[in-house]
Amino acid sequence: MVQCKNWKEYQSMNGWITFCSAGAYGRRLTVVEARSCGCTELQRQKCKKLMESNVGFGLVPDIYEEALVEEKQKGLEPLVTRR
């Protein structure tokens, strides 16, 4: 279905479980990390729709600009999620 290292799917007693492990565990991706695994805005919409249809809800990871991540790591400014 989805070709991504964060995409997990398995068969349970109640049917298929499909989810994005990055979104499910609250992982934040930089723009470069998102590009490397194919996590584009369009793909995120598709993944969320698949999760909602199979599980009932969907979580996708937050994407951050690298400058914000670097500033947070240096302790300069708080990290704000994109809304």
N, C-alpha and C positions, 0 to 999 in steps of 0.2 A: 504494500500500500504506500507507505511513506518511507522514503530513503533518507534516514537521518539517524545519527548515533544516539540521539535522545529519545527517539520514538520506540515505545515498547508495546507489544501486543502479545496476548496469550489467551488461550481458551480456558474458561472457568466453567463451573457447573451451570451457571446461568447464561452462558454465551461468551462472546468475545469481549475482552477488556483491551482497550487501546488508549494510550495516553502519552503525553510528552513528559518525560521524566524531569526535564529542566524546569518546566512550568509547575509540575506537581510538587517538586521539592524546593520551589522558590529560588531557583538559580537565576542569576542575572548575567546576561551575555553582553559583551561589547559588540560594536558594529562588526569588527573583524571576525570574532567568533561566530556571530550569526551568519555572516556571509559564507564562512568556511563550511558550515553544516547545512547551508541552503535555507536558513530561517528568514526568508523574505516576508514582507507584509502579506503578499498573496498566499504564500505557503502557510503562514500563521493562521490566516482565515480558514484555509482548507483543513488544517489540523484541528482547529477549534471546532469546526462544524462536524468533523468525524467523531471527535470525542463527545460532543453533545448528543449526537445521534446514537452512539453506542453506550455511553455511560450515564448520560443525562446532564453533564456539565463539562466544561473544558477550561483548562488553564494553560496559557502559553507564557514563556519567559519574557521578562522585561528586557528591552534593548536599551543600552546606554551609549552615549558618545564617549569615546576613549578619554577625552580631555577631562570629563567629569570623574571617570574612574581614577585617573592618575591624581587628580586633585584630592579625591577622597582618601587615596592611599597615603598621600603626603599629609593629610589632616588639615588641608587648607580650607575646604568648603564642604558643607553637607551635600550628600548625593541625593538628587531629586529625580524621581521616576518620571518618565514620559507619560503623559495621560492622553 
